[in-house]
Amino acid sequence: MGAVNAVLILGGAILVVIGWQRARGPWERYRELKAQDENVARYEAWRGGLRDDSRTGASVAMEILQRRARLGALVAVLGVVLVVAGVLIR
């Protein structure tokens, strides 16, 4: 294994860890907000009221959290690509 391979594998592993850490927090909070939003929707349906589907602060927060989670996942995927490239390049 050459120096280039080692650098690619090490750099890829670091990116996987960083991407996972960056995606984990926003994704968990997004799931919490989504569950809360679904609960409110069930409650409104049970009450028989019509739910206003306009943008709320929670929906904007969910969009931002989803975007951050995607960016973290993209960094992790880039890390996996670097690790694979490090293993395959001779």
C-alpha positions in Angstrom: 0.0 0.0 0.0 1.4 3.3 -1.0 1.3 6.7 0.7 -1.5 7.9 -1.6 -3.7 4.9 -0.7 -3.1 5.5 3.0 -4.0 9.2 2.7 -7.1 8.4 0.7 -8.3 5.8 3.2 -7.5 8.0 6.3 -9.0 11.1 4.7 -12.1 9.1 3.7 -12.5 7.6 7.2 -12.2 11.1 8.7 -14.9 12.4 6.3 -17.2 9.5 7.2 -17.0 10.3 10.9 -17.4 14.0 10.3 -20.4 13.5 8.0 -22.1 11.1 10.4 -21.7 13.5 13.3 -23.0 16.4 11.2 -26.0 14.5 10.0 -27.0 12.7 13.2 -28.1 15.7 15.3 -30.3 17.5 12.6 -31.8 14.2 11.5 -32.9 13.3 15.1 -34.4 16.7 15.6 -36.1 16.5 12.2 -37.7 13.2 13.1 -38.9 14.6 16.5 -40.5 17.6 14.8 -42.1 15.4 12.1 -43.6 13.1 14.7 -44.9 16.1 16.6 -46.4 17.5 13.4 -48.0 14.2 12.6 -49.4 14.1 16.1 -51.0 17.5 15.7 -52.4 16.5 12.4 -54.0 13.4 14.0 -55.4 15.5 16.8 -56.9 18.1 14.3 -58.5 15.2 12.3 -59.9 13.8 15.5 -61.3 17.1 16.5 -62.9 17.4 13.1 -61.2 20.7 12.3 -59.5 21.7 9.1 -55.8 22.0 9.4 -54.1 25.1 7.9 -51.4 23.9 5.6 -49.5 27.1 5.3 -45.9 27.4 6.2 -45.1 27.5 9.9 -42.0 28.0 11.9 -41.8 24.2 12.5 -42.0 23.4 8.8 -39.3 25.9 8.0 -37.1 24.3 10.8 -37.8 20.9 9.3 -36.6 22.0 5.9 -33.4 23.5 7.4 -32.7 20.4 9.5 -33.4 18.1 6.5 -30.9 20.2 4.4 -28.3 20.0 7.1 -28.7 16.2 7.4 -28.4 15.8 3.7 -25.2 17.8 3.7 -23.7 15.6 6.4 -24.8 12.5 4.6 -23.2 13.8 1.4 -19.9 14.4 3.3 -20.1 10.8 4.6 -20.7 9.4 1.2 -17.8 11.3 -0.2 -15.7 9.8 2.6 -16.8 6.3 1.6 -15.9 7.0 -2.1 -12.4 8.1 -0.9 -12.0 5.0 1.1 -13.0 2.8 -1.8 -10.7 4.7 -4.1 -7.9 4.3 -1.7 -8.4 0.5 -1.6 -8.8 0.2 -5.4 -6.0 2.4 -6.6 -2.6 0.7 -7.0 
